[in-house]
Every structure is written in structure tokens, then in C-alpha cells.
């Protein structure tokens, strides 16, 4: 199940609904980097990146990129009024201090307990874990954006992660191309579904037990 640009933006738009005025928000590489493009104009948020920016704005218009201004994934960004730069050590200190309200991350697997595996597939080269371990432990809320299944069709939401963990019992909300799940001590709660999917389709592609919300929101955007 591929994830085209429309689907990627659907996930980013749903994640943007979790953000409130005045929050400090950290964005991971990939789909999370699209979130600033979906915030209402009347909300002021300080977007934080491990490479040393606090106060990232939306993606720049073509031809207006600043080669010295990029997000943690290396893609061009803008800076909001009041934004600032610092070194990575200071950026990580902000995370470890606990001032990040929400972190929005991609993932390879998430367990029914909220365990996060998002940094390596054994045998494949990766640049490193980045700030995911600190963010997963220290952010006040951890949101995962990902495909519901991998490229082979296997569920990425599972009873127990098979890939090396980034952090255990840290994920609060999972947003996939099919549905939205809340994670609690009681397990996963299916709370929302993207049109046109139904409960049977979602459960058939989920690799663990799921509880159902009394009213499941149908997202049609």
C-alpha cells in the first residue's frame, strides 16, 4: 500500500489537529515535516529541530530557499519571527529538559503497548538514531505517523516489536493511512478511520488486539 503525496498530507493534517497555540513541537524526518503546512494561520507554534532551530516556519517558495536554513532532514525551511539558532548540544538539552510539548515521528513498528521501533532495520545502513530516543522519552506527547503496513503488506502495528526498540511504552497516538489509534495502559483504542476504509479492513491489517471507541470518527479530507 503506497503512500502518495495526498495521503502523506492527510496524515500531516490530522497530526496538526493535535497542536495548540503556544506549543513547542518537534518534527521528525519525512511525513512529520509536512505538518507546518497544515496549521491554521491564527496559531503560533515554535517548531524545534535537533540540528539547532527553534521557530521553523513552512517550506519556502521555490527560488527563495536559504542554503543555511534546513530542518533535521536537510530540507529547506523558513524561520518565524522570534526564531533562533543554536548548536545541537543545546537543541538536545531543550529536549532532555522536557520543554517539548509534542514530538511527531515516523516509525517502522509500534507495539500495542506503545513501544517504538523507528531507527534501524538490521543489516541496513542508517545515519543514526538522531534525537528519537530522547524525544520519545522526554516529549510530553509522542505521535507516530506511518503506513499501516510495510511494503510487503505486513502490519506495522504489532503485539511486540521485532526490530530494535528506540524506546518502550512511549507512543501516545498512532496515525496511519487507514486509522487513528490512542495508546493507553489498556492497549490500543481505534478512535478514527480515514474514508473509505471500514473497521473490518483496519482490523485485518492490524497485528494485535484493538478496542473500539464508542463513536469512531470518519475522516473524509
KOLNUVO-857856 format. One record per residue (C-alpha): residue number from 1; chain; x, y, z. Coordinates in Angstrom, 3 decimals. Layout:
! KOLNUVO-857856
  resi  chain        xx        yy        zz
   NUM      A         X         Y         Z
...
END
This chain:
! KOLNUVO-857856
  resi  chain        xx        yy        zz
     1      A     0.000     0.000     0.000
     2      A     1.872     3.034    -1.255
     3      A     1.679     6.453     0.301
     4      A     1.293     9.206    -2.288
     5      A     1.594    12.902    -1.583
     6      A    -2.159    13.226    -0.930
     7      A    -2.047    10.538     1.743
     8      A     1.099    11.974     3.290
     9      A    -0.617    15.327     3.640
    10      A    -3.730    13.703     5.109
    11      A    -1.596    12.279     7.899
    12      A     0.192    15.587     8.415
    13      A    -3.135    17.448     8.514
    14      A    -4.547    15.059    11.132
    15      A    -1.404    15.436    13.247
    16      A    -1.701    19.226    13.015
    17      A    -5.082    18.951    14.794
    18      A    -3.214    17.897    17.952
    19      A    -1.218    21.135    18.093
    20      A    -2.415    24.046    20.219
    21      A    -1.408    27.700    20.330
    22      A     1.888    28.307    22.137
    23      A     3.237    24.749    21.991
    24      A     6.837    23.725    21.343
    25      A     6.727    20.946    18.728
    26      A     9.498    18.730    17.349
    27      A     9.127    17.199    13.885
    28      A    10.818    14.036    12.652
    29      A    12.084    13.377     9.135
    30      A     9.616    12.559     6.347
    31      A     5.843    12.978     6.706
    32      A     6.110    14.921    10.006
    33      A     7.990    17.693     8.189
    34      A     4.752    18.475     6.286
    35      A     2.820    19.361     9.460
    36      A     3.637    23.122     9.487
    37      A     1.888    23.484     6.121
    38      A    -1.423    22.438     7.741
    39      A    -1.606    24.729    10.765
    40      A    -4.263    27.469    10.948
    41      A    -2.777    30.931    10.466
    42      A    -4.012    32.117    13.880
    43      A    -1.932    29.522    15.772
    44      A     1.575    30.440    16.906
    45      A     3.825    27.429    17.433
    46      A     7.565    27.105    17.970
    47      A     8.838    24.212    15.835
    48      A    12.043    22.717    17.195
    49      A    14.676    20.668    15.351
    50      A    17.647    18.739    16.739
    51      A    20.000    20.444    14.310
    52      A    19.523    23.687    16.239
    53      A    16.470    25.627    15.059
    54      A    13.636    26.737    17.316
    55      A    10.944    28.557    15.366
    56      A    10.746    26.819    11.983
    57      A     8.141    28.080     9.513
    58      A     6.598    26.418     6.450
    59      A     8.588    25.267     3.428
    60      A     9.938    28.210     1.392
    61      A     8.648    29.101    -2.061
    62      A    10.725    27.773    -4.933
    63      A    13.690    30.051    -5.538
    64      A    13.552    31.512    -2.004
    65      A    15.434    28.709    -0.234
    66      A    18.286    29.579     2.153
    67      A    21.073    27.004     1.839
    68      A    21.957    27.540     5.503
    69      A    18.418    27.022     6.815
    70      A    17.105    23.441     6.848
    71      A    15.245    21.021     9.083
    72      A    16.676    17.868    10.678
    73      A    16.125    16.002     7.404
    74      A    18.158    18.535     5.417
    75      A    15.186    20.066     3.583
    76      A    14.816    23.861     3.242
    77      A    12.614    25.632     5.788
    78      A    11.772    29.189     6.773
    79      A    12.213    30.896    10.131
    80      A     9.350    32.549    12.002
    81      A     9.712    35.954    13.726
    82      A    11.464    35.316    17.031
    83      A    13.027    32.094    15.792
    84      A    16.576    31.268    16.843
    85      A    19.593    29.086    16.082
    86      A    21.762    27.099    18.467
    87      A    24.182    24.184    18.366
    88      A    22.933    20.594    18.537
    89      A    24.052    20.164    22.145
    90      A    21.744    23.000    23.203
    91      A    18.946    21.650    20.991
    92      A    19.219    18.254    22.703
    93      A    19.340    19.931    26.112
    94      A    15.955    21.516    25.325
    95      A    14.555    18.035    24.628
    96      A    16.043    16.485    27.760
    97      A    14.747    19.376    29.855
    98      A    11.213    18.318    28.899
    99      A    10.070    21.554    27.234
   100      A     8.896    19.843    24.024
   101      A     5.101    19.531    24.179
   102      A     4.689    17.209    21.190
   103      A     7.058    15.211    19.035
   104      A     5.779    13.841    15.717
   105      A     7.847    10.928    14.422
   106      A     7.838     8.308    11.700
   107      A     8.161     4.638    12.638
   108      A     8.978     1.161    11.374
   109      A     6.903    -0.629    14.053
   110      A     4.773     0.277    17.069
   111      A     3.583    -2.305    19.589
   112      A     0.190    -2.457    21.290
   113      A     1.912    -1.163    24.444
   114      A     3.304     1.889    22.639
   115      A     6.857     0.572    22.180
   116      A     8.604     2.457    19.363
   117      A    10.996     0.962    16.780
   118      A    11.890     3.653    14.290
   119      A    15.602     3.863    13.724
   120      A    17.087     0.737    12.117
   121      A    16.416    -2.391    10.098
   122      A    19.288    -4.761    10.977
   123      A    21.741    -5.098     8.111
   124      A    20.830    -1.780     6.508
   125      A    22.985     1.314     6.786
   126      A    21.450     4.284     8.610
   127      A    22.923     7.632     9.664
   128      A    21.997     7.001    13.319
   129      A    19.176     7.281    15.815
   130      A    19.218    11.071    15.869
   131      A    17.093    12.566    18.634
   132      A    14.364     9.905    18.581
   133      A    15.405     8.227    21.832
   134      A    15.435    11.495    23.791
   135      A    12.240    12.754    22.159
   136      A    10.358     9.522    22.813
   137      A    11.241     9.679    26.499
   138      A    11.065    13.396    27.222
   139      A     8.360    14.925    24.986
   140      A     5.034    15.367    26.782
   141      A     3.184    13.674    23.885
   142      A     4.546    11.298    21.229
   143      A     2.680    10.998    17.921
   144      A     3.647     8.472    15.227
   145      A     2.819     8.968    11.528
   146      A     3.352     5.915     9.322
   147      A     1.968     3.485     6.751
   148      A    -0.342     0.934     8.337
   149      A     1.559    -1.894     6.591
   150      A     5.064    -2.269     5.211
   151      A     5.902    -2.694     1.523
   152      A     5.288    -6.446     1.764
   153      A     1.841    -5.917     3.293
   154      A     2.765    -6.906     6.865
   155      A     1.223    -4.877     9.725
   156      A     3.448    -2.259    11.346
   157      A     1.213    -2.154    14.436
   158      A     2.066    -5.388    16.263
   159      A     1.803    -7.222    19.588
   160      A     5.542    -6.997    20.084
   161      A     8.155    -5.178    18.009
   162      A    10.665    -7.404    16.221
   163      A    13.003    -4.542    15.301
   164      A    15.395    -2.907    17.800
   165      A    13.489    -0.510    20.054
   166      A    14.044     3.220    20.162
   167      A    12.094     3.449    23.413
   168      A     9.473     1.426    25.271
   169      A     5.907     2.442    26.207
   170      A     6.293     5.967    24.863
   171      A     3.801     6.388    21.982
   172      A     0.528     8.185    22.775
   173      A    -1.121     8.436    19.350
   174      A    -0.683     6.465    16.098
   175      A    -1.890     7.977    12.808
   176      A    -1.699     5.699     9.759
   177      A    -3.049     5.905     6.232
   178      A    -6.050     3.878     7.470
   179      A    -6.863     4.970    11.004
   180      A    -6.019     6.735    14.254
   181      A    -5.307     4.825    17.483
   182      A    -4.925     6.071    21.046
   183      A    -2.411     4.154    23.152
   184      A    -3.057     3.581    26.848
   185      A    -2.142     1.117    29.602
   186      A    -5.163    -0.918    28.440
   187      A    -3.835    -1.211    24.893
   188      A    -4.920     0.343    21.593
   189      A    -8.199     2.169    21.031
   190      A    -9.418     2.582    17.447
   191      A   -10.844     6.103    17.513
   192      A   -10.884     7.329    13.888
   193      A   -10.739     5.990    10.337
   194      A    -9.891     7.637     7.043
   195      A   -12.505     7.313     4.312
   196      A   -13.160     4.998     2.523
   197      A   -11.863     2.336     4.933
   198      A   -14.086     0.400     7.336
   199      A   -13.482    -1.398    10.639
   200      A   -13.048    -4.818     9.010
   201      A   -10.328    -3.531     6.690
   202      A    -8.476    -1.775     9.504
   203      A    -8.569    -4.751    11.885
   204      A    -7.474    -7.181     9.159
   205      A    -4.297    -5.147     8.638
   206      A    -3.530    -4.636    12.358
   207      A    -1.292    -7.206    14.042
   208      A    -2.640    -7.009    17.582
   209      A    -5.804    -6.712    19.655
   210      A    -7.684    -3.441    19.374
   211      A   -10.510    -1.941    21.410
   212      A   -13.191     0.096    19.667
   213      A   -14.214     3.617    20.613
   214      A   -17.943     4.090    21.273
   215      A   -18.074     6.534    18.380
   216      A   -15.489     6.222    15.612
   217      A   -14.824     9.430    13.700
   218      A   -14.738     9.108     9.911
   219      A   -12.128    11.466     8.399
   220      A   -13.007    12.475     4.869
   221      A   -10.415    15.136     3.979
END
